[in-house]
């Protein structure tokens, strides 16, 4: 994927959030980062664990997803 395609995809995802009325500032200010896992060249991704106000923990990653 080229850098241009990556940015187009990212923009589309963010626009989708705006279209459904997501308040990014509120979501971000109500959440806290528990742990950030740096980019791992073996796994080809970086992860972050986020705790939501309802005490749920969400793990998000950016990078390659390899399905077996």
C-alpha positions as CSV (number, residue, x, y, z in Angstrom):
1,X,0.0,0.0,0.0
2,X,1.4,3.4,-0.9
3,X,1.6,6.2,1.6
4,X,-1.1,8.1,-0.4
5,X,-3.5,5.1,-0.2
6,X,-2.8,4.8,3.6
7,X,-3.7,8.4,4.2
8,X,-6.8,8.1,2.1
9,X,-7.9,5.1,4.1
10,X,-7.1,6.8,7.4
11,X,-9.1,9.9,6.3
12,X,-12.1,7.7,5.3
13,X,-12.1,6.0,8.8
14,X,-11.9,9.4,10.6
15,X,-14.7,10.8,8.3
16,X,-16.8,7.8,9.2
17,X,-16.4,8.7,12.9
18,X,-17.5,12.3,12.2
19,X,-20.5,11.1,10.1
20,X,-21.8,9.0,13.0
21,X,-21.4,11.9,15.4
22,X,-18.4,10.6,17.3
23,X,-16.9,13.2,19.6
24,X,-13.2,12.5,19.4
25,X,-12.2,15.0,22.0
26,X,-14.7,13.6,24.6
27,X,-13.7,10.0,23.9
28,X,-10.0,10.8,24.2
29,X,-10.4,12.9,27.4
30,X,-12.5,10.2,29.1
31,X,-10.1,7.4,28.4
32,X,-6.6,6.7,29.9
33,X,-3.7,4.9,28.3
34,X,-2.7,1.9,30.5
35,X,0.2,0.8,28.4
36,X,1.7,1.6,25.0
37,X,3.6,-1.3,23.4
38,X,6.2,0.1,21.0
39,X,6.5,-1.0,17.4
40,X,7.7,-4.6,17.2
41,X,9.5,-5.3,13.9
42,X,8.9,-9.1,14.3
43,X,5.1,-8.6,14.6
44,X,5.2,-5.5,12.4
45,X,2.8,-3.5,14.7
46,X,2.5,-1.4,17.8
47,X,-0.3,-1.7,20.4
48,X,-1.9,0.5,23.0
49,X,-4.1,-0.5,25.9
50,X,-6.8,2.0,26.8
51,X,-9.1,2.1,29.8
52,X,-12.5,3.5,29.2
53,X,-14.7,5.3,31.8
54,X,-16.8,2.2,32.3
55,X,-13.6,0.3,33.3
56,X,-13.5,-1.7,30.0
57,X,-10.0,-2.1,28.5
58,X,-9.7,-1.8,24.8
59,X,-6.5,-2.8,22.9
60,X,-5.8,-1.1,19.6
61,X,-3.0,-1.9,17.3
62,X,-1.6,-0.2,14.2
63,X,0.3,-2.2,11.7
64,X,0.2,-5.5,9.8
65,X,-2.5,-8.0,10.8
66,X,-1.5,-11.5,9.8
67,X,-4.2,-14.0,9.8
68,X,-3.3,-17.7,9.7
